[in-house]
Amino acid sequence: MEGRTGEPLEPFEAVVQRHGPLVLRVCRAVVGPDVADDAWSETFLAALRAYPSLPPGSDVRAWLVTIAHRKALDAHRAARRRPVPTAEVPETAVPAHEGDPVRDARLWAAVAALPPKQRRCVAYHHLAGLPHAQVAALVGGTPEAARRAAADGVAALRRTWEPEEPS
C-alpha cells in the first residue's frame, strides 16, 4: 500500500495489531465497556478508509485516538437518542477483554463516574499517552486545562478507588 506521496505505508493489519489494544482501552475509558467494542470497530473502519491518504511521518497512535474520540462522541449522541428503559434492568456481568491489563470492574466504574472532561483527559493522556496539547485539541480548551482535568481525574480516582488486596 502506498500513501499519497507514493511512499510505502505499513500494512494496515500491522497498525491494528500494534495500536488495537490501546484504542480499545481508550474506548472503554471514554464510552464504557458496553459500547467500547462498537466504538473500536467504528474507529478502525474509519481509519481503514482514510489510511491510504495519511501523510507520511504522521503520528498514527494520535491519529487513531483522534478517530476514537470522534466515534466516542458519536456513541454518546446515539445513546441520548435511545429510549430510556423504565423497568428493572437485570444485572449482567461485563466480561474483561483478553489482554486488557485493567480488569477490575470497580476501577471502570470509578472511571465512568468521573465528569466527562476529566474521564476523556485521563483516557487520552494516561491511557493513550497523548501530550496535553493534543488532548486539549481533542476535548477543547488549553493544554493547561487538559493537564488540570487529567490531574483532577487521577486525584478523584485515587480518593475513590482502592485496588483489592491479593488473596
N, C-alpha and C positions, 0 to 999 in steps of 0.2 A: 504494500500500500504506500502511496506517495502523498505527501502533503501538498499544499497549494503552491509551494515553491519548487516542487519536484524532488525534494529531499525525502528519503525513505522514512516512514513512520514505524514505530514499534507496532507489532501486531496488536490489534485491539484486545484479543484474548489475554495477552500478557498484561495489558493495562488493567483489565478486570481482575485478574489473579492478584496483582500486586496491590491494587487500591480498593478492591471489593470489600474486604473486612472493615477497613477504616470507614468507608462510606456507609456501611451497614450500622456501625456503632454510632456514627453521627445521626443517621436517620432515626435510630432507636431513641437517642437522647432528645431529639427535636420533636418528633411526632409520636413517640411511644412505641412499645413493642407490637401493638396490634396492627399498626399501619406501616411499620418500618419496611417490611418486605415489599409492599407495593411501591413505596417511595424509592426504595433501592432499585427495583426493576425499572421504574419510570426514569430514574436518573441515568441508568446505563443504556436504555433505549434512546433517550435524547442524545446522550454522549456518542453513541454509535453513529447516529445520523450526522452529527457535527464534527466527528473526529477527523475526517479527511481534510477539513478546512482549518484545522487548528494550526496556528502559526508555529514555525519551528522555534524550539527553545522555550515553549510555554511551560508553566508550572502545572503539570497535569493534575496533581493532587488538589491544588487550589481550584482549578477549573472544575473538577468533579464535585468538590464541596460546594461550589457556587451553584452548580446544577442541582445538587441535592437540596440546597437551601430553597431554591425556587420550587422544587417538587414538594417540599415540606409545606411551603406556603399554600400551594395548590391543594394539598391534603387537608390543611386547616380550613380553607374556604369550602371545600367539598363537605367536610364534617358539619359545618354550620348550616348547610342546606339540607342535611338529612333530618328526618323526623326524630324527635326525642322519645324513647320508649317510656311508657308510664307504669308498666307492670314491673314486678320484681325481676331482677336480672339474676340468672343462676351464676354461681361462682364458677369460673373456668380458670384453669391454670394456663399461663403463657409459658411455653417451653423455652428454655435458654437456647440460643443459637450456638451450634457447634463452632468452636474456635473463638467464641466471644469471651474475652477474659473477665468480663463483669457479668456474673450470673445471678447475683443477689437481687431478688425481686424487690427487697426493701430499698436498695440503692436506687433502682429505676423509679420506684415510687417517690423517693426523695427528690430525684432529678425532675420528675414530672411535676412536683409540687412547686418548683421554682417559678418565679414570674417569667413570662415568655422571653423577654430580652435576656435575662440572666441565663436561662436554660440554653438559648441559642449561642450566647457568647462563651459559655462553658464548653459546649459541644464543639464549636468551631475552633476555639483556641486550644483547649486541653485535650480533646479527642482527635481533632484533625490536625492540630499543630500549626494552624494559620497564625501569622503575626496579627497583632491588634489592628493594624491599618487595614488589612484585608477583611478582618471580622467587621470592622466599622463600615466598610464598603458594602458588606452583605446586609447588616442589620440596621444601618443608618446611624448617623452621629459621627462623633470624632473618635480617633484611636484611644484617646484618654477615657472617653465614656465607655468604650468597649472594654478597656482594661479594668475600669471600676466595676462594670456589670459582671465581668468574669470573676473578679476578686470577691465581690459581694455574693455571687452564686456559690463559689467554693466555700466561703465562710459560712453560709447558710447550711451547706451540706455537712460541714464539719460539726456544726451545732446540732443538727437533727439526725444524722445517720451515724450509727456505731456498727462496725462490722461484727459479725458473730464470732464468738470465741471458738477456736478449733477444739473439737472434742477428742 
